[in-house]
Structure formats: C-alpha cells, structure tokens
Amino acid sequence: MSLDVYLYGERVGTLFPAGDNDYRLAYDPELVERVGPGRVLLSNALPARPEPYSAQATRAYVEGLLPEGQRRERLGRELGLDASDGYLLLAELGRDCSGAVTFLPADDGAPRRPDPDAIAWLDPDELAEVVKPPPPRLFSDERRQRMRFALPGLRHKLSLVRDEEGDRWAWPEAGLPSTHVVKPETGEYPEYVANEMFCMTVCRQVGLPVAKAKVEQIAGRNCLVSPRYDRVVGEGAEVRRLHCESFCQALGIPAGSVALGEEGQESEPPGWAEARGLLNAVSRADEVVNLLTAAFCNYILGNGDAHGQNFALLDREKTSLSGPDRKWRLAPLTDITSTVVYDDPIHRGLVISEEYHETSYLLELAEVCEACEFDFEVLRGLASTTANRVGMAVETIATRSKKEGWHQPIVDKIVELASDRSFGLGAEVEY
C-alpha cells in the first residue's frame, strides 16, 4: 500500500515501500511539470523532480516528523508494528504532522473537514487519561482518531484541536488540523513544565522569536499549552496549515544526534557552518544573529539540547502551492529548558561552550565566528548585550511566575545558575 502525500491539502506525490524498512518519495510528474523542476515543495533537501528520491534522502525528511526513543517504541508496540520502520508508523500517524504536509492511504482521497457531528471531541475522562505520565493506553479501537498525529521528540505530548469558545479539545484529523501542542507534567524531570515556561519566557523577554506558551491545569495536571506556530486560525475557526521543516530536514540529515548513512558512515547533526549556510541560502543572512543570541541564552540558562531538530524554518505567508517561492524565516523557538539543573549537562548541536560547568571561553567564541563567518568583535558585543539582558530578565520573569501562579522551586535554581553565568560571560567578553 502506498501513501498519498498532500501539501496544503493538494496531492503532490507518493510515499511507497521499496523493501524491508525501505521507502521512497516520488513527486507527481504532472505537478513537477506544472511547478518546474527544482521548486521547493516538501523540503529544501527534496526539490521537485521527476525521479523518485533515494531511501536515505526520503528517510531524512520522514524521520524528522516522527517521535524518538521510548515514545516511538511504545507507539510501535501498541500498533503491533516494527518501531524502526518509519513508513509503517507514518501510515498510522501521518494525518496531522509538523508543517503543511499530511500522508493518507492512497484510497482515502483528499483531506476533507469532518462533519461537525463527527469531530472526535475528548470527554473529561479521556482528557484526564491522555495527560497522565504517560497514559495507560495510546490507541483505541473505539476512537479511531485517537493519537493519530506525528510529533517529533522524546517527551509525551499531544497535538490537539482546541475549541476556545466551547472550552473543549478534539483529536486532529487530515481535514481538521491540530491547533495546540500540550506537554503534560510527567515526573521524569521534576517541574519540567515550569522549567520550560520560564526559559522560553526569558528568551522572549530578551527579544528572540519564541513560540507562545501558557501553563494550564488540565484534569488537575500542570501542562504547557502552546498554540501551534505552523497553524493559522481564521474566521469560523477555520484552520490553515503553514509549512515548516527542521534544520536537519532542510539539510537532508537524519533525525537524531548521529545516524548511519547508506554507506555506513556517521552523519553528524548540523553545526554552525551548516546552519549559517542554510540561512544564507534560503532565508535572511541576519537570522544568524538570532541563532547566536539563542546560543548565548541556552548557555546561560543551561540548555545543552540545541540540536538541529530543535531549530526550524517557517514560511509564514504561503498557504497553498500557488504563488511565489517560499520566504523562509527562523521559526519561533521551542523546547528551551535548563538541562543543567537536572545534573544532565548534555551538549549537542548549536551550542557555544562544550563544557557546561565552566564559562564560555573566548577561543570557543572565535571558533564559532570562523564557522559563521561572523565578526569577532561584533560577537563579543552580542554576548555582552545578551548576558546583560538575560541577567535582568531572569529576575523579572521569576517575579512574574509567582504572580501568575506557575512558580516552582526549579525556577529559583535556574535564576541562580543564570545569574552566575550571565555575570561570568559578561565579564569574560568585556576584557
């Protein structure tokens, strides 16, 4: 069975199996003729062309849509599938994905908005169940729409449709895009919701583009609720998808910190040179300033999980295949948390310092400058300004967290860490 691939609700091609755990993407030949070879459709790494893409190129995009780790293993177990087979997982979960893409069985036809009476609204008991850490079951024969969405990452999280007026939630479908991502408190990392809310709010205060978020109680559990930045809600609650892709997808790099290519060679996640090259090629060159500012914020707050899956490109304007070429911008930042406060100083991706127990060294800043083709003195100034802004922001946001009712002790730990690091970094670059 093949899968039809839809972009903005229009069929653009086919995803088809080609052997054990092997699948390929092929664009529709008539579409390629209409838009022209080389036109960016699904991904910058997969421009339109009449020939099917290789398994490696296809997987680099598809795997970037799917969950990872234990979450993925559990999905496979409940569905009775080999969790390593991205094609089989996407056949079950591809009705609602990141960006404007959906994957449907070939005989399903084009996505259609369901009849209002057929929307799968969650009753209070089901809502309480699915925000548990994790829920006792993911899928249900009685609710075929349940959990039929693809969200990358390791944590338990939900992609849901929110009816603001009716204060209710529904499962997404191909013709009913999700509107919000809900991340419940799981207990794996204590007070994780307050941690992420605090770090994201600090970064927004500094001036970075950050996804909107709010701490809400759902069925008595703290949850981080974020309106999806890749969705636009219009009149009559009509929802349109915007297209986006991670840096890994845009560069054709398989998801994960290290993946094996067709030749068995290790493929590293994108570093500074690759990220700068990507932004220069498809977006505005000055976006690298936001990327560097984010790296300084991540260092000061103690977030070492800054890999290429956590940075994305977004086209805020295009909502159909017609019209001019894409205008990619750096997507609002998400998944910003202090890992250091959990004694988990992981280091991967677009980070400034390799040693998170020490301050960032000028030599490392010089290496980043060389990779980004960025002026060293300008970077020193950016580091100094960011350190000063973060130092002030952590105190402001900590006070706000108490007023808004989502303060947790972990916030105080992050404030202490960030205050020390912002002072140390500021002193180092102002020699």
N, C-alpha and C positions, 0 to 999 in steps of 0.2 A: 504494500500500500504506500503510495506517495502522499506527500503533504503539499497542498497549495499554499504559496506564500503571498500574503497580502500586505501592501503598504498603503496607508491612508484608506484602507477599505477597497483598494483596487489590486487585482491579481497581477503579480509581477513575475512569478516563476514557480518553480517546483523544487522541493527538497525530496530526494529519493534515496532509498537504500541501495548500496552497491557492494554488499558483502557483510561479513560479521563486523559489527561496530564500525561500519564504513558507510558514509552517506555523502551525497554531493548536492550542490546548489546549481540549478540551471535557470537562467532568466528566460522568459518567454521571447522567442525570436521576433515576433511582431512588435513587442514592446521595445526591444533593442533597436529595431529599425526605426521605430517612431521617435524615441528619445535620442538615439545616436549612441554608438559605442563610446565607452569612456565616461558616460554620465554616472555620477554618484547616485546610487539608489539606496540599497540597504546599508552599505558601509563604504568608507573611503578605501578600504582594502579589497572591496568586491565591486568595482565599477561594472556597468553594463557591458556585456559581451555575449556573442552567440554561443561560445563554447562553455560547457559546464566547468565549474571550479573543482579543483582537487579536493580530496578529503581533508588534507591539512588546512587549506585555506578556508574551507567551509566550517570545519570544527572551530577554528579560531573565533569566528563570529558567533556560532550557535552556543558554544560552551560559555561565552560571556553573558548569555541570557539565563543560564541555569544555576541552581543552588550548588553549594560545595559541601564537602565534608560529611559529617554525621547527618546533617539535614538531608542531603542528597541520598545517602544510604537508606535513610528511613523512607523517603519517598519511593525508592525502588522496591523495598521490602513490601510496603503496603500495596503497591501496584502490581507486585509479582513480576518485576522487570529487573534486568541487569542494570544496576545504577550507573555503571560506567558507559552505557550506551546512550549518548545524548539524543540520538534520533528518537528512540523509543520514549524517552522522558518528554521530549518536546511534543510528540504526538499526543500526549496526555495533558500537558501543561501549557501548550502554545496559544491558547485562546486569548490570553492577556499577557503581554510581555513589556519589557522596557522599550520605550520609543513608540513608533507608529506601526510596528510590524505584528502580524498575527499569523499563526500556522494552523491550518484546518485540513482534515481529511479531504481527499480530492472529491468525494461525492457529497460533501456538505453544502457546497455552493458559497456564494459571497456572504460575508457577515451581515446580519440584519439585527436591528434593535428588537429585543423581545417585546411581546405584548406586555403592557403594564401588569396585567394579572399573572403573568408567568415569571416575573422577576423573583429571583430566589432570595427573598429577604431573610435575614437571620433572626430567629426568635431569641428572647433573652437567654434561654438555656443554652442554645447553640453558641451565642456570642460569648457567654461565660466560659464555655468549654474550649473554644479555639484560642482564647487568650491565656490559657493555662500554659505552664512551662515544662514541656510542650503539651499540646492537647493529647488526650489518650488515643485518639484516632484522627487521621488526617482526611480520609476519604469515606464516602458513604454511598451505598447503592441507592438509598432513598433520596439523596440530594446530589444529583449528577454534576451540578455546577460547583460543588464544594471543592475548594483548594485547586481549582483549575486555572492556575496562573503561574507564571515563571518570574521569580525574583532571584537575582544572584546574591551570593553571600553565604555566610555560615550560620547566622543567627535565625531563630524562629521569628518570622514576621509575616504580616498579612497584607495582601493587596485587595482592597475592598472599595465598594461603591458607597458613598455617603449621601444620604438624603438629609440635608441640613434642616429643612422645614419640618420634616416628619421625625427627626432625631432617630434615624434607623440606618442600618447597614445592610448591604447585599453583596452576594458573590458576583464577581465580574463575569462577563461573557464576551464572545468575539464582537458582538454588536453593542455591548454595554461596557465600555472601558471603565476600569477602576479609577477612582479619583484620589484615594488616600493610601498611604502606607502606614501600617500600625505595627509598632515594635513593643510588645509587652515586656514587662519586667520578668526575667526568667530565673534569677537567683544564681545563675552560673557565675556572673560577675556582679557582686552586690552593688545595688544603687546605680545600675548601668544607665537607666533612663535619665536620672538627674545628671549623671556624668556627661552623657551626650548632649542633653539640652543645654547644660552650662557651656560646654566647649563650643557648640555651634553658635550660641548667642554671643559669646565673647568674640568669635571670628566675625560675626555680622557687625558687632559694635566697632571693630577695627576697620571695617569698610569692605570686607570681602563679600562676593556673591555667595550667599548661603541659603539653602532650602529652608522654607518656613517650617516651624515645628511648634508643638504645644504639648505640655504634659496634661494628660486627661486620665480620669478614673473610668475604666470600662469594666463593668462587672466586679467592682471593688479592687481592681488591679491597676497599678500605675502603668501607663502606656505613653510612648512618644508617638504622637499623631502628626503626620506631615502631609499636606496637600501635595500631590504629585506635580513636579515641575514640568513633566512631559505630558500634561493634560491641560486643556482649556475648557472651562465650563461656560457655556454660552446661555442664550435665552432658552427658557423652558427646560433648564437643567441638561441641555444637550451637551455632550462631552466630545471633544475632538482630541485626537492624539497628535502630539508633536514628536518628531523623530530625534533620537539621540543615540550615541554609542560611546562606550568607554574608550580610553586611550588604547587599551590592549586590542579592542576590536578594530579600531581605526588603523592600527599599525599591523594588524594581522598576527598578533601574538596570542597564543592560547591562554585562557584564564588560569590563574594560579601563579605562585611565585616562580616556579620552574616547571616547564613542560617539555616533553620529548617530541622532537620533530620527526618527520618521516625517515630521516637518515639516522635517528637515534642521538642526534646532537642536542645538547641542552639549549633551551631558548630562554634567555633572561627577560625579566619584565622590563618595560621601558624605563630608561634613566633620563637624566637631564638633557642630554644631547638629542635623544629621540623625541622627547616631549617638546623641546624648543623647535625642532624641525617640523613636527606635526603642526604646531600652532602657526608657524611661519607659512606653511604650505596651504592650510585650509581656513585659517582664521586671521585675527589681527595680531601683528607682531607684539603689540603692547600687552597682550594677555599673559606673556611670560612674567610680567610684574605681579599679577595676581597669583600666579603659580609660585613665585618665590616668596611672596608675602604669606601665602598659605603654609609654605615650608617652615618659615620662621615661627608662625603661630603654632604649628604642630610640634616644633621643637620645644617651645616654651611651655606649652600645655602638656607635653609628654605623650603625644600621639605618634607612635612609630609605625602605624599601619597606613601607609600612604602609597600603596601600590597603584599600578595603572588601571585597575578595575574601579578604584575609588575616585578617579578623575574622568570626566566625560565631556563630550561636545554636544551641544544642543542647537537646533535650528528653531528659533522662537517664532519665525514668520511663516514658514511653509506648512500648509495643511493639506496639500494634495500633490499629485505627481506633476501637474501642470505648473507653469510659471518659471521664473528664473532659477539659476543654480542656487544651491544652498548658501546660507550665510551662517556658518558655524561660529558659535561663541563658546567660551568655557561655561559649562553647565553649573548651576548652583551646587555648592559643595554639600556633601552628606557624610555620614559615618565618621564624624570627628569626635573621638573620645580619648581620654587620657589612659593609655595602657600602662604607663609607668606606676601609677598609684596602685595597680594590682600586682606589682613586682613582676610585670611581664613586659620588659623593655624590648619588645620586638623591633626590628629595624628592617624595613624593606620599602623599596620604591623611591619616591621623590622626597628624600629627607636631606637635611643639611649636615647633621653630625652622625657619624657612625657609632659614637659612644654616648649613650643617653644618660650616663651618670656624671658626665662632665659637661662643661660649657663647650660651645661650638668654636672650633679653632679657626684662626684666620687662614691657615693653609687650606682647610676644607672649603672655606668660602671662595678661595682663589680657584680651587678645582671646579666648583660649581660655575663660577664666572667663565672659565675656559670652555666648559661644556655648553653653556648657554650663549656664548659669545656676548657676554654682558660686562659692562664696565665695572671694575673692582671698586672704585671709589663710590660709584652710584649704589652698588650693592651694600657697601658699608653704611651709607646713609639710609638705605631702605631698612637694613637690620636695626639701626638705631631708632628710627621712627617707629617701626613695628614693636620693638621691645618696650618703648615708652607707652605706646597705645595699649598694648596687652596688659602692662603693669597697672594702668589705670582702669582698664575695662574689667579685670577680674574682681576688683573691689566693688565696682558699680553693679555688676551682674549678680554677685553674691548677695548684695543687699536686696536687689530686685527679686531674687529667688525666694527670699524669706517673705517678702510682701505678697508674692504671687502664690505662695503655698507649696512650692515644689523643692524647697531646700532640703538637702540630706547631708550628713556628715562628710560624705565624699567630696562635696563642693569645697569644704574648708581645706581638705588635703590638696586639692588641685590649686586653690588660691595660694597656699604656702609654697608649693612646687613652682608655680608660675611666677610668683613674686621673686623667688630666688633666681630663677633662670632669666627673667627679663632684666633684672639688675645686672647679673653676670654677663649676659650677652651685650647689653648696652655699654658696660664698662670696657669690654674687650674690643668692641669695634670703634670706640671713641678714643683710642690711644693717641 
